[in-house]
Amino acid sequence: MSILAALPFIGGVGFPELLIILVVVLILFGPKRLPQLGKSLGKTVKAIREGAEGKEDEAAVEASADDTEDTASEPVKAKAKKAEEATTE
C-alpha cells in the first residue's frame, strides 16, 4: 500500500508547498538540528513499517512455533537432564 494512498490529503501537496514547509522547519529548528530531525523521522518511519510487517509475520511465526514446540523441547530437556546429572555426581 502506498503512503499516498493511505493519506489522501497529501495528494494535493506539491513542490512549492514542500519548499515552504522545509523553509519553515529550517527557521524553527535551525540548520544544526535539521539532520537530527531527519534521522529521528527516518527511524520513526522505519519502526512503523517494521511494526506493521511484524504483526503479519508474528501470526505466521506463532502458528509454526506451536507445531515445532513439542519436538524442539525434547532434546533441550534431555540436555538439561544430562547436565543436572553431571553436576550432582
N, C-alpha and C positions, 0 to 999 in steps of 0.2 A: 504494500500500500504506500502510495506516495505521500510525502508530508503535505504537499499542496492539496491533495485530495482530502486529507484528514482535516485540514484547516482551510475551509473555503474562503475566509475573509482575507487571507494572504494573497489570493489571486490578483487583487487589484493594486498590489504594491509593486511599483516599477522601479527603474533605476533612479529617477530623481528623488523619490520618496526614501529609498535606501540610503542615498547620499546625504540627505538631510538628517536622517536618523544617525548615521555614522558621525556627522559633524557635531550633533548634539551630545552624543555619547563621548566624543573626544573632548568637548568643552567641559562636560560634567566630571569626567574621571581623569583627564589628563593623559598625555602620551606614555607616561611611565606605567600606569595601571592598566592600560588597554591590552597589552599582551596577557596579563594575568586574568583579565576578564574573559578574553578569548579562550584561554586554556581551561578555565573553570566551566565555561559554557560548553566546550567540546567534551569535557569529562561528563557533564550532566547529560548531554545528548547520548553519549555512548552508554552510560548507565541505564538510561531509559530504554534504549534499543535492546541491550542485553537482558534487561528485566522482562521486556515483552517477549523476547525469544525464549528466555528461561522458563517462563510459565508453560509454554507449549512443550518444551523439551522435558520439563520436570515431570509432567504426566507420563510421558513415554518412559522415562528412567524409572519412575516408581513402579510402573507396570512390569518392566523387565526385572527390577530388583526383587519383586515379590516372587518371581519364578526362580531366580537363582539363589535366593537367600538360604533355602534349606540345604542345597548341595554345597554351597560355599562355606557354610558354618561348620560342617562336619570335619573337614581337615583342620580347621582352626581349633576346634575343640580337642581333637586328637593331639595336636602340637602342645596345647596348653596343659593337657593331662600329662604328657611326657615330661614337660618342663617342671611340673609340680612334683612328679615322682623323682626327678633328678635332684631337686632341691631338698627333698625330705630324706634322701639317703645319706 
